[in-house]
Amino acid sequence: MSNIFSDMFNRITIARLMGVLATLSPGRISQPTSPATQKGSSAQSTSRPFAEIIKEASEKFEVGEQLISAVIQQESSFNARAVSNCGAQGLMQLMPATARSLGVSDPFDAEQNIMAGTKYLKEKLDEFGGNISLALAAYNAGSGAVHKYAGVPPYKETQNYVSKIIKSIDYQA
């Protein structure tokens, strides 16, 4: 009797594994490595390279290309299909409510996500007088937390987030 259950367990395990592997097929995984050479991965996304979209967003919202790229790298590693544990979506990891408030209909569309994320980042830069560290902290933890602590909040995740991006843009400069 135990052989029947063992065989059934093995078949179920293999079936589940096959299902998981099917979702990880190369056609469904998209993790671009370079903003300058890769394209969006959303089915409805434009086929423009990320670097081109970043340049346009930079010019439109007067936010440096290096800063935008560093945020995307930190947020999603240039994976247009990224979804965080808390539900943030796309390249710049926009929360659904934030994305809607910025007019985004498809957060996985690279162009919509980068343009809206850059607009949001510009709002944070304006809110905190151009202070990049505070703007990044607000982008990550929310403006309320930055105001509450009158600076970068004492959250390890937010402190690491700000530090990594600042180091990245300093290195690129």
Buried (B, 14 or more C-beta within 10 A) or exposed (E): EEEEEEEEEEEEEEEEEEEEEEEEEEEEEBEBEEBEEBBBBBEEBBEBBBBBBBBBBBEEBEBBBBBBBBBBBBBBEBBBBBBEEEEBBBBBBBBEEBBEEBEBEBBBBBBBBBBBBBBBBBBBBEBBEEBBBBBBBBBBBBBEBBBEBEBBBEBEEBBEBBEBBBEBBEEEE
